[in-house]
C-alpha cells in the first residue's frame, strides 16, 4: 500500500502507525490514492498495533475503507458555505 501513496500521504500514514506503536494503541488515518487520476480515491485506514513482550512492534491488524464519497460530500458542503 505504501508504494501507491504520495510522499505526503505515506508520511502521514507512517506517523500514525508509529505513534500507535509507541503507545500500544489504535490508529486511524485518511489518505488519498491515485493522485493525478481523474477521480482519486480516499481511504480510511484503522487498526491496532500488536506489541511483543519486549515492546517491539510485531505487526498490525486493520481495515481499509473507501471514503471517497464522504470526502466529496464534505468538499461540496465546504464549497457551498
C-alpha positions in Angstrom: 0.0 0.0 0.0 2.8 2.4 0.9 4.2 2.3 -2.6 0.9 3.7 -4.0 0.9 6.8 -1.8 2.5 10.2 -2.5 5.3 11.2 -0.1 2.8 13.5 1.8 0.3 10.7 2.5 3.0 8.0 3.0 4.5 10.2 5.7 1.1 10.8 7.4 0.3 7.0 7.4 3.7 6.1 8.8 3.5 8.7 11.5 0.0 7.4 12.6 1.2 3.8 12.8 4.5 4.7 14.6 2.6 6.8 17.1 0.2 4.0 17.8 3.1 1.5 18.1 4.8 3.6 20.7 1.6 3.9 22.8 0.4 0.3 22.1 -2.8 1.7 20.8 -5.1 2.2 17.8 -4.5 4.3 14.7 -6.8 6.0 12.2 -5.6 7.8 9.2 -7.1 9.2 5.9 -5.1 9.3 2.7 -5.6 9.6 -1.0 -4.5 7.0 -3.6 -4.4 7.5 -7.3 -3.3 11.1 -7.2 -3.3 12.6 -10.7 -6.1 10.3 -11.8 -9.4 11.8 -13.0 -11.0 10.7 -9.7 -8.6 9.8 -6.9 -9.8 7.6 -4.1 -9.8 8.5 -0.4 -9.1 5.7 2.1 -9.7 5.5 5.8 -7.3 3.0 7.5 -7.9 2.0 11.1 -6.1 -0.6 13.1 -4.3 -1.6 16.2 -0.6 -2.3 16.6 0.5 -5.6 18.0 3.3 -5.2 20.5 5.6 -8.0 21.6 6.6 -8.8 25.1 9.9 -7.0 24.5 8.0 -3.8 23.5 8.8 -4.2 19.8 6.2 -3.8 17.0 5.1 -7.3 15.9 2.6 -6.1 13.3 -0.8 -4.5 12.9 -4.3 -5.6 12.3 -6.6 -3.2 10.5 -9.2 -2.3 7.9 -9.3 -0.1 4.8 -12.5 1.6 3.9 -13.2 3.7 0.7 -14.4 7.1 1.9 -14.3 8.9 -1.4 -18.0 9.7 -1.5 -17.8 11.1 2.1 -14.8 13.3 1.2 -16.5 14.6 -2.0 -19.7 15.4 0.0 -17.6 17.3 2.6 -15.9 19.3 -0.2 -19.2 20.2 -1.7 -20.6 21.4 1.6 -17.4 23.4 2.3 -17.7 25.0 -1.1 -21.4 25.9 -0.6 -20.7 27.6 2.8 
